[in-house]
């Protein structure tokens, strides 16, 4: 026979410690509606139901994966709605994955350009006067409207 577990309210400090969030983050998540409002003790101190810890764990993982606050809110709402289909969660994750893949391609292009800058400097001018550096020349020649480098890296 399982004993009935009584849930005890958690102070904001105890909840922060259990979840690894700063107290200010918990206040913010409450303010933006990601977690339910705390009840207040007669002293005015916030106390939370232990179930909020589960929601905060979900929020932590969503944020670790780079989901925005609005995407996180949608996922939190889905986690408590038996009437909604899990395809909604998949669709949110797919949209976020698509965004991550675009950013990844942009970062890969940036990495290639920076590698060319470094290689050009190493091959052509390293050890010489800084104003003649190919990196500085290429950066000063870059068209600010273009994401592609000029000169050695074009």
N, C-alpha and C positions, 0 to 999 in steps of 0.2 A: 504494500500500500504506500503510495507516494504522499508525503506530507504536503499540505498546501503551502505554497510559497507566497509570502506576503511581500508585495512590492513596496519598497520604501522610496519616498521621493529623494531625489539627488540634488544637492546644491549645485550651483553653476560651476563652482570650483571642482567638485568631485566629478561631475560630468565631463568637464574639460580634461581632467586628468585621465579618466577612463578612455576617452576617445582620441586624445592627442591633439585636440584643437585648443587654440587660445580662447580664453574667456571672451575676448572681443569678437572672435569668430562666431561663437555661440550666440552672442547678442545680435550680431549681424544676421545670422541665419534665422533667428526668431523675427527680427525686424522685417526681413523680406519674405517671410512666410514659408520658409523651407522646413522649419520645425514648429510644432504647436507652441503657442504662448505659454510661458511658465506661469505657475500659480505663485502667489506671493505669501510668504510667512507674515505674521503680524509685524515683524521687524522690517518688512519690505524686501527681504532677500528673495531672489528667484529660487524656485525648486521645480524640478522636472520629474516626470514619470520615467521610470527605468526604460520604458519602451522607446523613448527618444534616442537612447543609445544606439538602437538598431538603425534608426533613420539616419543618425549621424555617421554610422559606419558606411551606409549606402552613399551618403553625400561625400564622404572622404574618398571613396573609390571612384565616384563619378568625377570629382575634381582632379584626382590623380590621373585619370584618363583624359583630362582636358575638356570635359563637357562644360559648357557655359552654365551660368546660373539658371537660365531659362530651360535649357536642356535637362539640367539636374532636377529642376522643379517638376518637369514633365515625367521624368523617370521615378521620382519619389511618389507622385500622384498615381502612376501606374502600379507601383508596388503595393498599393493598398486598395486597388479597385478590382474586385472579382469580375465585374461586368465588362471590363475592357480586355481586349485581345493582346496577347504578348507580341503580336506582329507590330504593334505600335512601338514597343521597345526596340525591336529589331530595326524598324525603319529609322528611328532616332539614331541608333548606333551606326546604321549604314550611312546615313547622311554625315555623321561625324567622321566616319572612316573616309568617306569621299573627300571631306575637307582636309583631313590629315594627309591624305595621299597627294593632294594638290600642294600643300605646304612642304611636304617631303621633296617633291620634284623641284620646287623653288629653292629649297636648301641644298639639294644636290647640284643645281646649276650654280648657286653661290659658291659651293665648295670647289667646283671645277674652275670657276673664275679666279678664286683666291689662290688655288694651287698654281694656275698659270702665272699669276702675278709673282708669286714667290719663286717659281722656276725661272721666270724671265730675269728677275733681279739676280738670282744666284748665277745664272749663265752669262749675264751681260754687264752687270755693274756693281755687284757686291764689293764693298770695301772702298768704293769711290765716294765722291762728294754727294751728299744727300740730294741736293737740287737736281742732280743728273740721274737719279734713281728711276728706273723704268716703272716702278710701282707708282711713284708720285706723278710721273708724266702721264701714265695711263689714267690715273684717277682724275687728274686735272682736265684731261681731254674727254672724259666720259660725257656723253649727252645725258643730261639729267632726266630727259623724257624716256630714255631707253634703259632697260635693265641689263643690256649687254655691254661689256667693257670694250673700249676702243683699243687701238694699238696692238700690243703683243697678245692681248687676250681676246681679241674679237673673233 
